[in-house]
Amino acid sequence: MLIGGEQDLPYERPHLSKGFLAGTVPSTRLALRPAEQYRELEIDLELGDRVLDLGMPARRVLLESGKTIGWDLLCIATGSDARRLPGLEGALYLRELPAAETLRSRIEHGLALDIVGAGFIGCEVAAVARQKGCEVRLFEALAQPLLRVLGAEGGGYLADVHRGHGVDLRLDAQPPHDADLVAVGSMPRTKLAERAGLEIDRGVVVDDQGRTSEPGVFAAGDVTRFFHPLFETRIRVEHFQTSQRQGFAVGRAMAGQGQPFAEVPWFWSDQYDLNLQYAGAGLPWDETVVRGDLARAPFTVFYLSAGRMIAAAGVNDHHTVARARRLMEAHQEVTRQQLADPMFDLRRALA
Ligand SMILES: Cc1cc2nc3c(=O)[nH]c(=O)nc-3n(C[C@H](O)[C@H](O)[C@H](O)COP(=O)(O)OP(=O)(O)OC[C@H]3O[C@@H](n4cnc5c(N)ncnc54)[C@H](O)[C@@H]3O)c2cc1C
């Protein structure tokens, strides 16, 4: 049984700040699976009802409607919620379909947009709105867009791209009081797990198979902080492919066929005609190496910690990022010279 607070069939959230806003992906193409597939898989859907309590130790969840449902094995996959800014509660926060519909209508009407937060969602919405001819002001508290993820090189590049497309980008800026959209990151939805007494550390703590501190209770997706054997630390990832692939791994573990989940996280972002891809866990780095010319895509920035590659971010350079990801998964060492040299095919280091 799949219980979900939203009315719609589970859908692909990444479109909400890209194709759905631009009108190229209609709402009929958002669903992860068609309704009949749930029937074929014998998954009962309980949509539009929220879980209020996991009902431990009796193992009976309580729903907002008053319904209770008994369980033997449970998976918490409550995802994340947009981080709210005090004083800006009335602005749009883009996490669910209804907010995307409101935003799309604003953009279709060509209305000016004030966006707070030049993270991925803020930058993607700014790109769509500019392409539709809206005036956009983008307010970012830090010195560059996406500074914490991409560093000064990648962030500086993105700042130039947005300004080049006519975005009025304000860096080191305070948010305006009447912002239209606030996109300043997200928080794991841990309330149910906290109430049930599970171990929490800025996310529901799970092992590499999604097991929480309570036997029979698993967790998967954005809400989890899981141990990653490659990075030798617990990480929390808020990206589509990892939540999906870790979700598969947790489902198998629940069915008694557990295998550690050890893939290097990967995600993409589309802005204007640029496709940005990133492989890594967003951990702190102490050195960067650039392959290509930062002024002109394609290029890739590699992030190193104590001489070891821990992440790569490429613009229109998906082959390099895919190879960097495989190198990280294979624990393969590459020299700085090899990383920096566009003529060196990284597959050669994968021997
Ligand atoms: C606008 C936007 C753009 C994005 N773009 C990208 C991208 O380009 N690339 C990328 O890799 N990732 C992107 N992401 C991130 C990606 O969508 C998430 O990583 C992914 O959706 C996480 O999946 P999840 O199942 O863990 O959580 P979610 O998708 O958040 O789903 C959790 C579900 O649980 C429900 N729920 C929560 N609490 C309860 C409760 N108590 N009872 C019942 N139901 C409950 C919620 O309503 C929700 O439907 C984007 C996200 C957003 C919002």
The ligand as an SDF file (V2000), in Angstrom:
LIG
                    3D

 53 58  0  0  0  0  0  0  0  0999 V2000
   10.8230   22.0340   -8.4420 C   0  0  0  0  0  0  0  0  0  0  0  0
   11.7950   20.8790   -8.2650 C   0  0  0  0  0  0  0  0  0  0  0  0
   12.7480   20.6230   -9.2430 C   0  0  0  0  0  0  0  0  0  0  0  0
   13.6490   19.5650   -9.0970 C   0  0  0  0  0  0  0  0  0  0  0  0
   14.5600   19.3330  -10.0750 N   0  0  0  0  0  0  0  0  0  0  0  0
   15.4320   18.3090   -9.9540 C   0  0  0  0  0  0  0  0  0  0  0  0
   16.3840   18.0270  -10.9760 C   0  0  0  0  0  0  0  0  0  0  0  0
   16.4710   18.7220  -11.9880 O   0  0  0  0  0  0  0  0  0  0  0  0
   17.2320   16.9790  -10.8120 N   0  0  0  0  0  0  0  0  0  0  0  0
   17.1740   16.2090   -9.7070 C   0  0  0  0  0  0  0  0  0  0  0  0
   17.9530   15.2610   -9.6040 O   0  0  0  0  0  0  0  0  0  0  0  0
   16.2790   16.4310   -8.7080 N   0  0  0  0  0  0  0  0  0  0  0  0
   15.4150   17.4660   -8.8010 C   0  0  0  0  0  0  0  0  0  0  0  0
   14.4920   17.7160   -7.7920 N   0  0  0  0  0  0  0  0  0  0  0  0
   14.5260   16.8760   -6.5910 C   0  0  0  0  0  0  0  0  0  0  0  0
   13.6850   15.6040   -6.7300 C   0  0  0  0  0  0  0  0  0  0  0  0
   12.4110   15.9250   -7.2070 O   0  0  0  0  0  0  0  0  0  0  0  0
   13.6080   14.9300   -5.3620 C   0  0  0  0  0  0  0  0  0  0  0  0
   14.9020   14.4650   -5.0350 O   0  0  0  0  0  0  0  0  0  0  0  0
   12.6310   13.7440   -5.3460 C   0  0  0  0  0  0  0  0  0  0  0  0
   11.3280   14.1660   -5.6330 O   0  0  0  0  0  0  0  0  0  0  0  0
   12.6630   13.0730   -3.9750 C   0  0  0  0  0  0  0  0  0  0  0  0
   11.7690   12.0010   -3.9750 O   0  0  0  0  0  0  0  0  0  0  0  0
   11.1360   11.4470   -2.6150 P   0  0  0  0  0  0  0  0  0  0  0  0
   10.1880   10.3760   -3.0400 O   0  0  0  0  0  0  0  0  0  0  0  0
   12.1970   11.1500   -1.6390 O   0  0  0  0  0  0  0  0  0  0  0  0
   10.3230   12.6840   -1.9850 O   0  0  0  0  0  0  0  0  0  0  0  0
    9.1770   13.5880   -2.5880 P   0  0  0  0  0  0  0  0  0  0  0  0
    9.2180   13.6360   -4.0720 O   0  0  0  0  0  0  0  0  0  0  0  0
    9.2430   14.8910   -1.8340 O   0  0  0  0  0  0  0  0  0  0  0  0
    7.8410   12.8340   -2.1890 O   0  0  0  0  0  0  0  0  0  0  0  0
    7.4150   12.6950   -0.8690 C   0  0  0  0  0  0  0  0  0  0  0  0
    5.9110   12.5030   -0.8530 C   0  0  0  0  0  0  0  0  0  0  0  0
    5.5060   12.1610    0.4650 O   0  0  0  0  0  0  0  0  0  0  0  0
    4.3130   12.8670    0.7590 C   0  0  0  0  0  0  0  0  0  0  0  0
    4.1820   13.0140    2.2200 N   0  0  0  0  0  0  0  0  0  0  0  0
    4.9650   13.7230    3.0650 C   0  0  0  0  0  0  0  0  0  0  0  0
    4.5280   13.5950    4.3320 N   0  0  0  0  0  0  0  0  0  0  0  0
    3.4450   12.7950    4.2900 C   0  0  0  0  0  0  0  0  0  0  0  0
    2.5520   12.2860    5.2650 C   0  0  0  0  0  0  0  0  0  0  0  0
    2.6660   12.5740    6.5560 N   0  0  0  0  0  0  0  0  0  0  0  0
    1.5430   11.4670    4.8500 N   0  0  0  0  0  0  0  0  0  0  0  0
    1.4070   11.1500    3.5450 C   0  0  0  0  0  0  0  0  0  0  0  0
    2.2320   11.6000    2.5790 N   0  0  0  0  0  0  0  0  0  0  0  0
    3.2280   12.4020    2.9470 C   0  0  0  0  0  0  0  0  0  0  0  0
    4.4810   14.1920    0.0520 C   0  0  0  0  0  0  0  0  0  0  0  0
    3.2460   14.8200   -0.1340 O   0  0  0  0  0  0  0  0  0  0  0  0
    5.1210   13.7470   -1.2500 C   0  0  0  0  0  0  0  0  0  0  0  0
    4.1650   13.4170   -2.2030 O   0  0  0  0  0  0  0  0  0  0  0  0
   13.5950   18.7580   -7.9240 C   0  0  0  0  0  0  0  0  0  0  0  0
   12.6300   19.0340   -6.9300 C   0  0  0  0  0  0  0  0  0  0  0  0
   11.7380   20.0790   -7.0890 C   0  0  0  0  0  0  0  0  0  0  0  0
   10.7000   20.3640   -6.0130 C   0  0  0  0  0  0  0  0  0  0  0  0
  1  2  1  0
  2  3  1  0
  2 52  2  0
  3  4  2  0
  4  5  1  0
  4 50  1  0
  5  6  2  0
  6  7  1  0
  6 13  1  0
  7  8  2  0
  7  9  1  0
  9 10  1  0
 10 11  2  0
 10 12  1  0
 12 13  2  0
 13 14  1  0
 14 15  1  0
 14 50  1  0
 15 16  1  0
 16 17  1  0
 16 18  1  0
 18 19  1  0
 18 20  1  0
 20 21  1  0
 20 22  1  0
 22 23  1  0
 23 24  1  0
 24 25  2  0
 24 26  1  0
 24 27  1  0
 27 28  1  0
 28 29  2  0
 28 30  1  0
 28 31  1  0
 31 32  1  0
 32 33  1  0
 33 34  1  0
 33 48  1  0
 34 35  1  0
 35 36  1  0
 35 46  1  0
 36 37  1  0
 36 45  1  0
 37 38  2  0
 38 39  1  0
 39 40  1  0
 39 45  2  0
 40 41  1  0
 40 42  2  0
 42 43  1  0
 43 44  2  0
 44 45  1  0
 46 47  1  0
 46 48  1  0
 48 49  1  0
 50 51  2  0
 51 52  1  0
 52 53  1  0
M  END
$$$$
